[in-house]
Amino acid sequence: MLRVVAVDAGTTSVRALATDLDGTVIDVATRQLAQSYPQPGWVEQDATEILTHVDETLEELAYRLRLAGDDIAVIGITNQRETTVAIDRADGRVLAPAIVWQDRRTAPMCAALVDDGHAPLLRAKTGLTADPYFSATKMRWLVEHGVLDDARDPGLCTIDSLVCWHLTGGVEGGAYVTDPTNASRTLLYDLDAGAWSEELCALFGVPVRTLAEVRPSCGVIGAVPDDLVPGVEDVEVSGILGDQQAALLGQRCTRPGMVKATFGTGAFLLAMAGPDRPADVDGLLTTVAWDLGEAGGRAFALEGSAFVAGAAIQWLVDGLGVLATAREAGRLAASVPDAGGAAFVPALAGLGSPWWDADARGALTGLSRGITRAHVARAVVDALSFEARAILEAMRDGGVSPAELRVDGGATQMAVLCQSLADGARVAVRRPTSLEATAVGAALCAALGIGVTTLPELEASWGAEAAFDPADPAATDAEYASWLDAVGRARTLAASGAPR
C-alpha cells in the first residue's frame, strides 16, 4: 500500500512517521536530539546530528515499510521553526552550532530595536514582535561573530531548509528552499508582499543572498538521491510546514475560528484566520498558516506562543529530580485535588504570549511545609493550563471565540491537564485519535502536494478520542488569579535587577 512519510525535526527528537492517505499513523522511528546550554540563556544543538538522525530514522522506517509490503509515495518536512543554522552550501559544512528557538542571547539586541523605535515597523511588516525567539537576531548574531567569514556560499536558514537541502542532494544540487510558514517566523518576511523584505534584511544586517528561496508549503520540491538513504531512493519531497502550522493542518483546523493547542516542548495555540491577513491582536502573533498552492491557497493564523510546557515537566525530571520520568507527572498531579497554594511560573526561557517578557524568569511560589512533590507536579501541570488560558483570553479579546479546542502533543495524554484547561478556559477540549498532529500535518501536506488526497477528504477524516467538557470553574478561577499574581511577581523581580 502507499504510505506518506513525514520527517519531523523537532526540538527534542527527530522522527520519521508513516501514515496512510487519510492521516492514520502506521509506524514511526525516533532518535532523541541533544541540547547544550553553554551559557545562561543559551540553547544550542548540533545540526549535523539532526541530519544524521534524519537519515537514520528514514532508513529504519523505510526498512519496516518494505517488510510490510508498503511503498513510500512522498515525503513531507516539518521542523522546530525559529531555530537557526549557518551552512556553507559550497562544501556542506555546518559553520556553527544551531541556535535554538528557546535561546535568549539576543535579548539585548531586541531591547535596542524597541528603544530605537523599530517595533511598529516589525509588527506592521511581519506580524511579530521584537523578541529573541525569532530568527533574525540569531542570524545577526552569527554574522556579527564572523561565522560566515570563510564560507564560499554562505547560508543562514531554519531547520526546514537544512533538511530539505540535504534530502534533495545537498552540495550536489539540493534545493535550498523554505516555505511561508517558516519564513514568517524570522522577522525578515513581509506578510503582505509574501516575500523577504530587503528593508528588514538591511535593518538586521542579514544578506538576502544567504536566505533560502521561499516556495509554497505544498508542492514537489525535489527527489531524494539514489545514494543518500536506502529505501527512499527517488522519492519526492513535496511539502514543508513549520511544526505548529503542521499541527494546525493535522488537526484539520481549516475554517476560520477553529483553534488548536499543541503541548510539546512549549505550548502553542493557533487560530485559523482564513485567506486574508487578520488585524493584529495585542499579545498575539500574526503568521502564515500555510500556502497550499493549487491544493488550497494561502491562509493566515493568529498565534499565542508559550516557550515552556513539556520542557517544565522534563525539568522536574532532569533538573530537580522531583519525578523519575515525565510519564509520572499526570498520575502524581492527579493524586492531589489542587496545588495546595503553590504556583509555578514557567518562565524558564522568558515569557511569550501574551506578555512577551524576555527578562522574566521562572518561579515557584506559595510554598509551605505541607507542600509535597505531588503538589509541585500539580502546580507545573496547572501552569500549562493557565498559559493556554491566558492565550485563549487574548484570542477572545481579538474576536476569536472557538466552540472547541483541539489539543495534541505528549502532555495532553494527561487527563488532568485537559480537564483543567476545559474548566478554566470554559471551552470544550477535544483530543484526537492520534496525538502526532505535527508529523501527520506534514504528511498530509505532502499528500496534497502530489494530488493523492484533497482538503475536503482530509477534513472529513478527523476524529476525537476523548472529550473534556467544562465543569464548575469557580475553584479554577481562584487558582488562575493566584497564578497571574505569581506571574506579576516574577516579572517584577526580574525587572528589579535581582540576581537571576
N, C-alpha and C positions, 0 to 999 in steps of 0.2 A: 504494500500500500504506500501511497505518497504521504510523506511526513514533511512538516515545515519545521525548520530549526531556527532558534534564536540564540545568539551569543550575548550574554548579559555580563558586561564588565562592570560589576558593582563596586561598592566601597570596601566590603569585607570579603568578597569572593568573586570568582569568575565561574560562570556556569554556561553549559550548552544544554538547551532544553528542546525537546521534540514534541510537537503537537500534531493532532490531525487537523483537517481543514476548518473545523469549527472551533478550534482553540482548546480542545480537551488534551490535557498533558499526558504524554505517552511515556517519556523517560527523561532523565536529567543526569548530567555528570557535573561534578563540582570540585573546585580547588579553592582552598582558603587563601586569602591575599593578605600579606603582612603590611602593617603600617609602622612608620617610625616617627618619633617625636624628638627631633634633635635639639630643640629649644622650646621653652614655654610658648604655647600658642602656635607652634609649627606642626604641621602634619604632612608627611611625605610618603610616597610609595615608589617602588622600583618599576618603571614602565616596561622594562624588559621581562620582568616576572609576569606582568599582565599578559604580554604576548605569548610567553611560554605556556601559561595556563589556558589561553585561548586555543592554542594548537592541541594541547593535551586533552582538554575536555571535548573538543570536536572529534578528535581521533577515537576517544573512548566511546562517545555516543554513536558515532558512525559504525563502529565495530558491532555494537549491540544491535543497532538497527538492521545491519546486514544479516546478522544471525537470525533475526525475526522475519527476514524476507521483505523488509521495508526499504524504500528508496527515499532519498532526500530531494525534495522538489526545489527548495530555495532556502536561503539564509537571510535572517534579519539581524540587525545590531541594535542593542540598547546599552546605555552606559550611565555611570555617575557623571553628571553634566558639567559642572564648572571646573572640575579637576583639569589642570593644565600641564602640558608637557612640551618640551623643546626637543626637536629632532633635526638631524641633517639628512635631507632626502637624497643627497648625493651618495652617501655611503651607508645609510640606515642606522647611524648612531643615535642613541638617546643621549642627549647632551647634559642632562641633569636629572635629579630625582623629580618625579611628578609632584606638583604642589596640589594637595587635595583640597576639595571644596571647603572643608572644615578649617583650613589653615587661616590664621588671623594675623600673619606677619605684616600684611599691608594695611592694617587699620590706620596707622598714621597718614598714609597716602590718601585714604578715603576721607579722613578728617580734614586734610588740607584741601581736597576737592570741594568739600562743603564750605569751608572757610573762604575759599576763593570764588564762591558763587556759582559753581558748575552744577549743583544738584538739580535745578529746574531744567537745564538742558538735557541732562541724563534721563530724567523722568520723561520728558516730552519725546525724546528720540527713541528710548529703549524700553520704557515702561518699568524700569528698575530703579533702585536706589543706590547711593554710593556706599557700598559695603564690601569688605574683603572677601565675602562669599563668592563674588563673581570673578570672571576670568581676567578681565582687562588689567587690573592692578597686579595680578600674578604674572601676566605677560610682561608688564612694565618692569617688575622686579627682576625677572630673568634677563631682560635687555640691559638694565642698569648694572647688573652684576656680571656682564660680559659673557654670558652663557653662549651667545650666538657668534662670538667674535671669530672663531676659527672654522665656522661652518661654511661650506661652499654653497649649499642650497638650504638655508635655514627654514624651519617650520615651527610656528607656535600654534598649538592646537589643543582641542579637547580630546578625550579618550576615544570617542567615536571615530574621529578622523584617523587616529593612530591605528585602531583595529581594522578599519576599512582599507586603509592604505596597505597594511600588512597582508590582509586576506586576499587582496586583488593583485598582489605582485610586488609590493614594496619598491625597492630600487629598480626593479625590472618593469617599470611602467604602472605601478599601483595607482589607484585613484585616490588622490588627496582631496577628499571632499568632506563636507559636513551637511547638516540639514538645518532648517529654520528653528527647530526646537532647541537645538544646541547653540546655534549662533545667537539666538535671542537671550541667552544666559551669559553673554560675555561683556555687556556694556559697550559693545562695538557695532551692534546691528541695529539699523534703523527699521523699526517696526512698520512704519508707513511706506517706506521705499522698498522694503523687502530685500535689503542688500547691506553689505558692510558700509559703514559711514566713514568717509575719508576724514571728516571733521573730528570724529571721536577717535579715530586711529591716531591722528596728529596730536590730540589732547593727551592721549596716554603714551605716545611715543612708540606705537606698535606699527612696524612697516606692513602695509596692506599686502605686500608680496609674500609675507610669511604665513598668511592666513589661508585656510582651506577654501576651495570653491563651494559655494552654497548651492545645493541642489534640493529638489523636493524630497520630502521624507520618504516618499513611496515611488518606486520605480527601479528598474535594473541599473546597477552601477558598474558591475564588472563580475568576473568569474574567478574562482579560486584556482591558482596554477596547479598543474599536474603534480609537481614535486614538493608541495607545501605540507599538506595534511592528508595522510592516507584515508581513503573512503569518501572524501569530499571533492575529488578532482572535477574541475569544470562546473561545479555547482555555482549558480549565480547568487550574488549578494544583491538584494532587491528592496532594502528598506533600512532606514536609520531613524530612531526616535530616542530622545533623551528619556531617562528612566521614568520620570513622573508623567510625562506625556504618553509614554508607552503604557503605563498603568491606567491612564485615563481611557485609552483605546481598549486595553484588556478588560476594563470594567464596562465597556460599551457605553460610556458616557458621551454620546454623540449629539444629544439635543440640548439646546440652551437651558441652563438652570440645573442640569444634572451635576452632582458633586461626588468625587471620590476622595478617600483618605488613605494614604499608604503609610504604614508604620514600619519603617525599616531602620536604618541607622539613625535617620531623622524622621520627622513626621511632615507629610506634605499633602495639603488639600488643594485640589484643583476644581474649579467650577467652569464647565463649558460655557463659553460666551457666544459661540456662533461665528459666522464669516466676517463680521465687522468688528473692528477694534473697539472694545468697551471703554467707557470712561474710567480713568484711574480711580482707585479706591484707597483711601488712607490706610496704611499698614499692610496693604497687599501689593502684589506684583502683577503687571500685565505682561503676558507672554504668549508665544505662538503655541497653540495646542498641537497642530500638525499642518503639513501641506501634503495631502494625499493625491495631488495631481488629478488625473482623469478619474481616479477611483473615488474622489470625494471632496476635492478642493481644499482651500485653506480655511483654518479656523483659529480662533483665539481663546485664551482662558485667563481667568483670574486665579492667582496662586497665593497661598499662605505657606511659608516655609519655617519649620521649627528644626533647628540644627541637631538637636539631641532627642532621641526617642529610645529606640532599641539600644543605642550606644550607652544610655544611662543604666540599663539593665546589665549590659556587659561590664560596665564599670563596677557594679555591685559584685560581680564575679571576680574580675581581674584586679581591680583597684582596692576594694575594701574586704573581699573575702566574705561578704555577707551571704552570698549564695554560692553553692557548689557548682551549679550550672545555670545557664539562663532559663532552661526549661522549668526550673524550680520556682521562678518568680510568680507565675499565676497562682499556683497552688498555695504558696506561702501568703501572698497578698489576700487571697480569698479566705484565709483562715481567721482573719480578724474583720470585724464589721466596718472599721474605718482606720485611719492612720493614727488615732489616739492623740490628735492635736499636732502631730508632726506635719511639716510641709517641705517639699523638695522643689527647689528652683533649678531646672535643668539647663542652666546657662554655662555648661562646661566648655562651650565654644562660642560664647556670646549669646545674645538673644536675637532671633529672627522676627518673623511676623507675630503680632502687629507692632512690636516695639522698635526693632532694628537698632539694637544697642550692642555695638561690637565690644564695648568695655565691660559689660555685665559678666559676672562670674557666678558659678553655682553656689547654692546654699542649702543647708538642711536646718530648718528652724523648728521651734516648738518642742524641743526635746525635754524629757523628764525622766525620772528614774524608772518609770513604768514602761518606757518605750523599748520594744523588743525588735529583733531583726524582721519579724513579720510586719510590724508597723512601718519600719523603714521601707520594706518591699512595697507595702501598700501606698506609702507616700510617693514612691517613684512611679508606680503604675497610675495612680491618680493624676500625677503631674502630666503624664502623656495625654490623658483625657482632657485635662484642663487646657493644655496647649492647643489642642484641636478645637475646644470650645471657644477659646479666645479668637481663633481664626474664623470660625463659623460666625461668630458675632460680628466680626468685621465684614464678612461677606453679606450678612443680612443688612448691615448699615449701607452697603453698596447696592442693595436691591435684589440680592440672590437669596431666595427662601426655598431650599430644597425640600421636597416631600420625603426624601430618604437620603441616607448617606451610605454609599457603597465602600466597604473597607477591605483592605488587603494588607499583606506583609506579615512577617512572622509573629509580631507581637499581638496580632488580632486573634491568634489562637486562644488568648486569654479571655474567657467569657467575662471576667471581672472588668476588664478594660472596655469591652464593647458595651456592657450594660451601664457602666459609669458614664460613658460618652452619650448613650441614648438618654439617660436620665438628665444629665446636666445640660446638654445642648437641645433637649426637647425635640429630638428627631429620631425617626425610625432608622436603626442601623441594620444593614444587610451585609452578611458575609458570604461571598460566593463559594461555589463548589471547589474552586482552586484559588489558593492564596498567591499563586505565581502570576499575578496580573501584569507585572512589568515585562517578564520574558514572553508571556502569552501575547501581550500587545505588540511586541516587536515581531513575533512570528506572524501575527495576523496582518501587520503592515506589509511584511514581505509577501504574504499570500495575495494581498490586494494588488501588490506591485506586478505580479505576473498573471493576474486575472483569473485565478482559480477559485476565488470567492468574491462576494460583494459586500458592501457595507450593510444593506438590509439583512442579508443572511447572517452576518456576524451579530447584529443587534438582537436577532431572534434567538441566538444560541446561549445568551447569558442566563444563569440560574443561581438562586441563593441556596446556600447550605444551612444557614442559621439566621434567625431574625431576633432582634433585641428592640423591644418597644419601650418608650419612656414610661417610667413609674413615677411615684411621688418625688418631686425634685427638691423638696424643702431642705433635707439634710445635705444634699449635694451642693445646693446653692450656698449654704453656710460655709462648707469646706472650700468652695471655689473662692468665696470672698476672702477667706483666710489666706488662700494661696496667692491671690492677687496682692494682698498686703505683703506677703513674703517676697514676691517679685519686686515690689516697690522698694522694700528694704534692701534687697540685694543690689538693685541698681543704684540706690543712694550710697551704699557702702563703696561700690566701685567708683562712683563719681567723686567721692571724698578723697580719693588717692590712697586709701588704706592698702596695705600690702596684699598682693594677690598671688 
